[in-house]
Amino acid sequence: MKSVLSRSIKDLEALLPRIEALGEPLGRLGDAMLACWNKKGKVLIAGNGGSAADAMHLAEELSVRFAKNRRALAAIALCDPTVLTCAANDFGFESIFSRQIEAIGNAGDIFIALTTSGNSENLVRAVEAAKQHRLLTVAFLGKDGGQLRGRCDIELLIPSSTTARIQECQKVLYHTLCEWIESTIG
């Protein structure tokens, strides 16, 4: 156990300075989110598996609170199991997120895809639907960015091929985003 923990810590220590370079796109995302909420828009967030859990985590940090009380911010994780299973059954698993974007996404809203590979067809289609409905598109990516690389307005690529390290760094980024938002809103 101790050697595995030590290796994980060393991997993260090597990776964390590399994600500091993502400060500029993270800042653009923060500014875009504030502008969206100031116009009564919303942030839609999606991912598969562990990234779905992260989508729900980020949505609750924004809509309820991160570290301090402040106004509620419109953020929705597209993870309702009844909606997901209905869309998968009626339209196919590749449409579970795009169908929801068609239903509730409006021009000026933001869609955030959380993925470690960038290759999930349901997220690729969700980005396409978001673009068609004039949402700002954002991807938190890992590995080489996969099919989603180059398709979104803002991309945050974690330079790692290890899923766990990618997710840990994505969490650092979105927690930093939440902290900045709360400090800016006041």
Steps between C-alpha positions, in 0.01 A plus 500: 500500500769745600685461169181548298413811699852633458488443124157671474629802692813521284290477182278782623797712610640473147166576335370791709755759375405406142132584556594847622529585129120458480444817704418708192224275359371440854476877545311533171259233622448681830432829322260327259311335785455830685377666180261210440349521848475880478273445198292240691661212308604160628791260492433143386755234593537139386736206523500120511586279797731681741468811285121487553567507874732798442227670293260464791768618745575812296129578451429483873806712585364769267127479567524463879841614627869419489653648816279794592142616474424704190224522244400175331642451150310309229693178436351165401667160466336309216499180707135434592474119465141510375592744223819309415328162474205641305728674250721190471198276447324726250792664315814301590769552763687739272207746534458508880657845538421662165128435549511686833688790343230520232239514779651755738802662334461860388727733309743654747498200735820299556551128448792332679610150399711317758695212347834328544525371142297744289364206303151441641255527212228634733724794596607563139132518403424718801764751390354498148149562640630775727666673205179473294310667785772767541627396843861567593672160496767393750692173533705378793718243322783256564739280305525644145153662516347238271223587259398806702837675471463810288118493502424719802525873563705440816709191564689395812725207410670313786831370359477147641400156379395378847126528557527548878758779466291670230192497725699627798638790297159578353370524855780744590397712201129505570551559872729791412226627269244477782731679743565779250128536422414533869775755556381701199129492581569616854 
